[in-house]
Amino acid sequence: MSNHWTHLTPHLAIFHGPGNTGVLHDGSRAVLIDAGDGAVVPYLAELGVKTVAMALFTHHHRDTAGAAEILAGGGTGVVVPAGERQWFEEVTAFWNDPAYRWHLYNYRPSHLMLTAPVRVDRALADGDTLDWGPARITALATPGHTDGGMSYIVEVDGHRVSFSGDLLYDAGQCWELHSLQKGVVTDWDYHGFLGAREAWSASLRRVLTEQPDCLAPSHGRLMADPPTAVRLTEERLSAIYANYLAASTVRSYFPQSFPHPADALPIHPELLRVLETMPRHPDGRVFHGPWGGVLKPDTVRRVLIDAVLTPLKDKFPGQPGFRNFTHGRLHSFRHFFCSKCATDGVPEQVVMRWLGHTSSRMVQHYYHLHDEESQRQMNKLTSVGGPITAS
Ligand SMILES: [Zn+2]
């Protein structure tokens, strides 16, 4: 017997080749799960298998289902997820559609499509079961890696093994991240990084509810502790996504997807004194538009330019070729506020909260070290023998 095998139960083995293939065997017959490129076939004789009765596939990717065409040609029944049936049978339509050859932000379906169409014998829907020899196989819809992907729970010899395709690679790891790209706004959205993460996460938890004693991925390592494998993955997933959001413009493009926490910003005592001199309005608003309605940001911008920047521009001439006073906008106040906080020693964590940033890199972007402040910081340094004195 070659060293390609892990024997999970008397009737269930995993072949480790370029990928993993589940082999459910009963006498001279077998069922293959995710046959990959078919590397398993010459080794089946080591289990006494002469006939492959059925080949199940968790999803349509070429690296997982490339052997489907050859197996079907040899009389094996091909079984696929109902949601991906067309990506086995109508491959030609996919490759002939230019929409799938360009703008490859779209991984749904993936360009890891099969190269030739395959006749499908049976398409399984969520919850469908198949009894074969000593085993029962239950199909679970587990989208994430692909939209129509499935896991197969195999119950045999008193064990429950979940064949989950490429949902997981190992505890806390996935096979790759790009297949989780999914448009939020359009089908091939540039901003779809980890767009399938919620579906993916839900699928991982769904697999756990089946209480498998082992997760068998089509790429990666067998996982004997499924709850820990899933928990680690979810922890890392949220860390990766938070990190992405901290540096991404996606928040400003789609603010509706990121409701701000109801955090209060404290009022400075000097501002409070000014506010207290102002009349109170029954609608609760402090400022109003020129006709008494809600003040629009564009009106404020116009007033700033017409009533402040333009009349005062001669007092602050600046230098030709450099940004100057007249380039100031409302956003400049945010920069100024952040610089002022830094100068006055407000801790960075507090500034981050006030500005609503999750990363100190954004705060640093606003922090402009003025010459005067730079000098003040330099003056704070002491020499080894005591304060430096001018000589
Ligand atoms: Zn895949």
Boltz pocket constraint, residues with backbone or C-beta under 6 A from the ligand:
constraints:
  - pocket:
      binder: B
      contacts: [[A, 59], [A, 61], [A, 64], [A, 145], [A, 166]]
      max_distance: 6.0
